[in-house]
Amino acid sequence: MLLEGKRAIVTGGSRGIGRGISLEFARQGCDVVINYFGAADHYVTHAEAAEEVVAEIQALGRKAIAVEGDIADPQVSHDLVKSAVEAFGGVDVLSSNAGICPFHSFLDMPPELLQTVLGVNLSGAFYITQAAANRMKDQGQGGAIVATSSISALVGGAMQTHYTPTKAGVHSLMQSVAIALGPYGIRCNSVMPGAIATDINKDDWSDPAKRDYLNGRIPLGRFGQPADVANVVAFLASDMAAYVTGASLLVDGGLYVNLQ
């Protein structure tokens, strides 16, 4: 129960890594505000997916609410903090996790797509970090912010020229806000997931040839699961990481270091 009695916000909390983080926070004793956004995807709407996570958290004996909103809109971050205060009385932990990666070639990338990815992945991380940090500062008890960056902050991708800079920006944002918020006892760190089996890279892990190739590149021999990332986020959000701030932690099964 690393987060017993804590109150958290998880952006992008209804699917993939965000869902894993939301559930792990609950297992560790935390009440959770789950942010989600979007219409139908496959056979389940994002709202339905969020409500499923809420039900799973409640089954674990914790409280949860789902709040819709596009994190690229600054007002949504204020609404999320307000919802956490109204439902749970405050905010102790933020998982800034929302992110998108609609793969596209570089030379013909539309400006609108670039702005959309920047808005969600980087501007959204800034807005929610700022809003949550202001609430944590006012509470006067410190707090923990963990942002989901990516191994893509450190390596390139021909179809990710809009995405990789945002993840490098999230990494840099956590370094800077760690300095700005340290005097208030607010710790800020990031995780850098590698090949994790989520919708964002479904083409890789669902295709046997691609999956076998990547499994062979990963020293631990397998794709990661959302729980692999969620466990690390929960640690960084907990008092076990009380002297850790401004850090980034690869969660990639060793993929990044396996150059040869």
N, C-alpha and C positions, 0 to 999 in steps of 0.2 A: 504494500500500500504506500508507494512512494509519493503519491499526490493526495493523500487523504485530506478531505476537507477543502481542497482547492477548487477554484472555478476557472474554467477555460473557455476560450474561443478557438474554433478550428475552421479556417477558411478552406473552401473546397473539401468539406468534411463528409460528403455523402458517398464518394466513390474512391476506389483505388487506395493510394497511400493515405489520403485524408480520412477515409473510413477506418483504416487500420489504426490511425492515430486516435481518432475519436473513441474507438472501442478500448484501446489500451489505456487511455486516460481514465476511462470509467473503471476498468479493472484495477487501476491503481488508486481508486477512491475519489475521482474527480467528477464534478458536474460539468456538463458540456453544452455550449451553444454551437450548433452545427450550421455553418453557412453553406448555401448551395446556390447554383444558378444554372438556368438552361431549360430547354423544353424536352421533348421526347428524345431518347437515345436508345437505340435497339428496341427492346420491348418494355422498358421500364422508364417512366419519367423521372427526372431528377428529384421532383417533389416526393414521389413514391420511394425512391432510394433513400432520401433523407429521413423519411418517416420510419423506414425499416431500421435505420441506424438508431433513431430515437427509441424505438421499441426494444432493440437489443440492449441499449444502455439501461433502460428502465428495468429490464429483466435482470441486469447485474446489480440492481439496487441503488442506482444513482439517478439523478435528474438530468433531463436533456430537453432542449427545444431546437427546432429547425427554423432558420430565418433565411428567406430568399433574398438575393440581391447580387448585382454585378459588382464585384470588388473593385473594378476600374472606376466606379463612381465614388467619389470621396464621401458622399453622404451615407453610403452603405456602411462604411466603417464606423461612423458615429452611431448609426442605428444598431449595429451589432453590439457595441459597448453598452448602449442604453438597454438593449434587451438582456444582456448579461446582468446588469445592475438590477433591473426590475425582477428578473427571474431568480437570481442567486445572491444578490447583494453586492456584487463586485466582480473584479477580474484579477486573477493571480497569474494566469498562464495564457500565452498566445502561441498558437501554432499557425504561422502564416504559410499556408500550404497551397493555396489556389494557383493553378497554372495550366496553360494550354500550349500545345505544340502541333498546330496544323502544318504538316510537312509541305514545303514548297521550294522549288528551285530559286536560285538567287537572282539571275539576270532578268527575270520577268516577274519578280515579286511585286504585287500591287501595294502601293503605299497604305491603303486601308488595312491590309492584313498585317503589315508591320506595326501600325499604330494600335491595332487590336491586341496583338501579343504583348507589346510594350505596356499597354494599359493594364492588362490583367496581371502579368507576371511581375513587373517592376513597380509601376505606379501603385498598383493595388497593394503590394507588399509595403510600400512606403506609407500609404494612407492608414492601413490597419495597424501598423507598428506605431505610428504617431498617436492614433486615437487610443489604443490600449495603453501605451506608455503614459499618456496624460492621466488616465484613470489610475494606473498603478502609482504614479507620483502623488496624486491627491490622496490615495489611501494611506500612503506613508509606510507601507510594509514591504516595499520592494516588489519583485516579480521576476518572471522568466519568459523570454521570447525566443522561440526557435523557428527559424525560417527554413523552408524546403528549397535549397538551391539544387544543384545537380552536378554529376560528373561532367556534364556539358559546360560547366563553368570553366573547366580546365582543358577541355579538348574540343576540337572543331567538328562540324557536321555539315556536309554539303547541302543538305536539305533543311538545315536548322540555323541558317544565318540570321534569322529574326529571333530565334529562341535562345541560342547560346549566350549572346550578349546580355539578355535579361537575367539569366542565371548567374553570370559573373557579377552582374549588378546587385543581385540579392545577397551574394556572398560579401561584396564590398559594403553594402548597406549595413549588414550586421556588424561588421568591423567598426564602422563609424558610429553607429548608435550605441555600441558597447561602451565607447568612450563618453559619448554624450549622456548616457543614462546611468553609468556606473555610480556617480555620486548619489543617486536615488536608490541604490541597491537593486537595480533592474539589470539582470544578466541577459545578454543577447548572443546567440550562437546560430550556426546553420548546419544542416546535414546535406550531404551531397550523394544522393542515391545513384547507383549505377543502373544496371539492367534489371529493372523490377517488373514483374508480370502485372501490368495494369493496361487499361484501355489505350493509354498514350503510345504504347509500343506493341500493341496486340499483333501487328503484322510480323514482328520478330519472334515472339514466343509461341505464336500459334502455327507458324510454318515450321515443319519438322527440320528442314535443312538449315534454316536460319537459326533455329533453337539449338541444334546440335553444334553448329559453328560457334555460337556465342558461349554455350556451355563449355566448349573446349578452350575458349579464351579466358574463362574465369577460373582462377586458381582453385576456388572452392567447388567448382564443377557444376554449378547450377544457377539459374535465374534467381534473383531475390524475390521475396514475397513482401507485400505491404507490411506485415508484422515485423519483418526484419528491420525496416526503417522506423516503425512505430516504437519499438522497444528502445531504440537509441534516442528518439525524441523525448520519450518519457523520462529517460535518465537525465538528459540535459535540462529538462524542465524541473527536475526534482532537486532537493537539498543535497543529494549525493554529489551533484555537480556545483556545489555552492561557490567554488573558487574557479569556475570555468566561465569565461566570457570572452567574446571576440574570436571564438574558435570555430573551425569548420571541421566536420568529421565525415570522411568518405564512408559510405555504406554500400560497397560494391563487390564484395567477395574477392577483392584483390584485382579487379579488372584494370584499374588505372595503372598499376605498377607492372603489369605483364606486357611489356613492350616487345620482347623478343619471342 
